[in-house]
Amino acid sequence: MLQRRQLLSTAAALGAWPLWAGAQTPETARMLTGFPPGGTVDAVARRVADKLRGTYAKVMLVENKPGAGGRLAVEELKRSPADGTTLLLTPAAMVTLYPHLYSKLAYGLADVTPVSAVTSVVFGLAIGPGVPDSVKTLTDFLAWAKANPGKASYGSPGAGSPPHYVGALLDKESGVALNHVPYRGTVPGVQDLLGGQVASFSGPIGDYLPHVKTGRLRVLATSGPKRSRFLPDVPTFTEQGFKALEQVEWYGFFLPGKTAPDLVQRAAAAIRAAMSGPEMADSLAPYGLEVAITSPAELARAVHDEHAAWAPVVKRVGFTPES
């Protein structure tokens, strides 16, 4: 499922791109995100915005427009002028998964112009004190869940989110009934996991890392095609016989639909420069994020391919927020 392609190129592979020259630097530009301050998407946005100030625009503002699972920011981008002064940073799901979930979605793929992916993250299934210490592996957890159906639950950051579908596919693939408990974001879900109110949680691995170090949480599997460098001792779902759960989420920058190609290339070159160097990679590591940069064409292919890949998954799971 949504296997990681080589579309997520390294910065070195894009090193031949010329830096933009000849365009007048706008006085003010803004960067939209669909999530509140303090979260992972906001952290990436503010780091990139800091690098773009004085180069892409004299003033670079980050505007948080949380709500509707990230959709409000995409809608705001759609309403914005296609003059290069409004960028959107969003996780992939807003443009690849959501079109399959919401029949009345207020935007379409034609309303956004791909610029560059900048980071990637994998998901993990974690357990806490609500599960016995004897449960050490994913196989152990599924056996425990089957024997304790009243306690067999998994939380996610929200109904219809990619981590929700990871858990739902584990239910389908394993044949073990797992009760989904949706939360409004990762923070409250991980807090309940730590408190034993929910047996397991499916979410981005960065939210687990501080608690794994203290031993309060155990991550049983990660969703990447290979083991995460942040959790090298944790096997992937694929290693444990669940390849259908393989999934990598990227965060990408977009401009409004019908933005001129020269403006797209200018934004892409500026973002590539902002993401280059070990400083940015080191600052994102605590969030479990890897730097993963693409060209506009590569991101456009990723959006197209992953949009197509989600269709059978949504149909198989049988859930939409409107169902």
Buried (B, 14 or more C-beta within 10 A) or exposed (E): BBBBEEBBBEBEBBEEBEEBEEEEEBEEBBBBBBBEEEBBBBBBBBBBBEBBBEBBBEEBEBEBBBEBBBBBBBBBBBEBEBEBBBBBBBBBBBBBBBBBBBEEBEBEBEBBBBBBBBBBBBBBBBBBBBBEEEBEEBEBBBEBBBEEEEBBBBBBBBBBBBBBBBBBBBBBBBEBEBBBBBBEBBBEBBEBBBEEBBBBBBBBBBBBBEBBEEEBBBBBBBBBBEBBEBBEEBBBBBBBEBBBBBBBBBBBBBBBBEBEEEBBBBBBBBBBBBBBEEEBBEEBBEBBBBBBBBBBEBBBBBBEBBBEBBEEBBEBBEBBEEE
